[in-house]
Amino acid sequence: MALIGTVPRRAVNLPPGSLGTIIGKRLAGKVIHGPELEEYAREFAAYLGAKHALFAASGRSAFQLALEALDLTPGQEIIFPAFTFPVMPMVAKLLGFEPVFCDADPETYNSGPEHFEPLITGKTRAILATHLFGLPTEIEELRKLTRDRGIHLMEDCAHAMGATVDGRKVGTFSDLAIFSFAVGKNMPCLGGGAIVTSDDGIARRATKILETARVPEAGAVFKTGVSTWVKWLVTRPLVFGWSVFPMLRLKLAMGKPLMDSAVGNELLAKFAGSDPKITAFVNLQAAIGLEQLKHIDAFNDGARRNARVLTEHLGDVPGVRPARSINEEHIYVYYPIAVDADKRDDLRHHLLRHGIDTKTTDMADCAVLDPFREATEKRTDRVSPTEAALLEICVYPVIPQRKMRKIARVIRSWAGLPEIKP
Ligand SMILES: Cc1ncc(COP(=O)(O)O)c(C=O)c1O
């Protein structure tokens, strides 16, 4: 069993010196309040080219803040891509809005104007455009679509921190955008999320709402900091090979589940039962964020280079569809490959036996999930990618290019294709 040269499904990305920052802020009593919060708001907005950035404890909390700050009326419709992270439409539903689901392109996994437009009705007040897996959607066209109809355009940039369209950062094309700094994203800040907007009214209302947000305990934030750092450590490929990987191999040998997170209906039930409330982002998270900003462009470039290796070597593999790369602006927060749904687990197990851990996706065809089924029952002609066909491969720059070639070789051998040169 290979213990050296293994690849984790996610490699937590923390900037150098994070443990020192976590301990230092705790000792200085600056975990919750401190000067970094304002500085990060300024720097984050400036990095993107937007006027305002406001933060919350997660991407979903930021989305709740966004919907409240938009001043919509409950009962109004918000259109979401059917293929997305299902907690987002659930936030809207819990706030009393009606989520409506449009088709998504099975090759890019994104929804563009041709998908959103047919579902716009007199009740539509907003749409959420999502740049899934880090591939920008057709955001300029969506802006044109919504501009003259009095519909709010929002962007979900949880996967797309640093991605651009014609050189302009995603998150700046809409009325407001949300970002996620969760542990599995490209710029984790011990969790966290942001709203970005250039609209003074939205920023003012969001600031007011944040004044009454729940504030976490310093001790709890510190604990999250330390546990995130431990996750960083065990997802360094070398450490991973000697810690989590043997457990995964054992589970595989015993036919047990491979440590996957709750998805679909189970995830939604958990979320709805958690009494979601807007919670504040704190100073320690901002301090980590400021460091992350210095490295994010180089990090995304490295992920792109690694993704290119897979795209190059997987294009001719029958039955395997690599992520569509339409330009150099994709940042590949995850690299999805699609196979026949009934072969997905076989490929996953084959890769794991060769030292490569992969992730099943947390994205889902939301339209068929229990809380939303009623809303979409009427449509029989829907097109949406199926999550059961997808595997996400980590292409973060902590993984060397020769390892990416190995991943391609293992996938090719699984498909019965000839070897490529190491
Ligand atoms: C597309 C998408 N949007 C939003 C979110 C929510 O982010 P968070 O987990 O920080 O709440 C996620 C989380 O995985 C996501 O994948």
PDBQT file of the ligand as one rigid body, heavy atoms in Angstrom, charges set to zero:
ROOT
HETATM    1  C1  LIG A 501     -21.416  26.883  -4.538  1.00  0.00    +0.000 C 
HETATM    2  C2  LIG A 501     -21.441  27.138  -3.070  1.00  0.00    +0.000 A 
HETATM    3  N1  LIG A 501     -22.064  28.232  -2.616  1.00  0.00    +0.000 NA
HETATM    4  C3  LIG A 501     -22.110  28.533  -1.304  1.00  0.00    +0.000 A 
HETATM    5  C4  LIG A 501     -21.520  27.719  -0.370  1.00  0.00    +0.000 A 
HETATM    6  C5  LIG A 501     -21.667  28.062   1.098  1.00  0.00    +0.000 C 
HETATM    7  O1  LIG A 501     -20.455  28.343   1.704  1.00  0.00    +0.000 OA
HETATM    8  P1  LIG A 501     -20.232  28.010   3.266  1.00  0.00    +0.000 P 
HETATM    9  O2  LIG A 501     -19.933  26.544   3.351  1.00  0.00    +0.000 OA
HETATM   10  O3  LIG A 501     -19.078  28.871   3.655  1.00  0.00    +0.000 OA
HETATM   11  O4  LIG A 501     -21.474  28.361   3.973  1.00  0.00    +0.000 OA
HETATM   12  C6  LIG A 501     -20.848  26.565  -0.789  1.00  0.00    +0.000 A 
HETATM   13  C7  LIG A 501     -20.200  25.681   0.185  1.00  0.00    +0.000 C 
HETATM   14  O5  LIG A 501     -19.674  24.637  -0.122  1.00  0.00    +0.000 OA
HETATM   15  C8  LIG A 501     -20.812  26.259  -2.176  1.00  0.00    +0.000 A 
HETATM   16  O6  LIG A 501     -20.207  25.151  -2.615  1.00  0.00    +0.000 OA
ENDROOT
TORSDOF 0
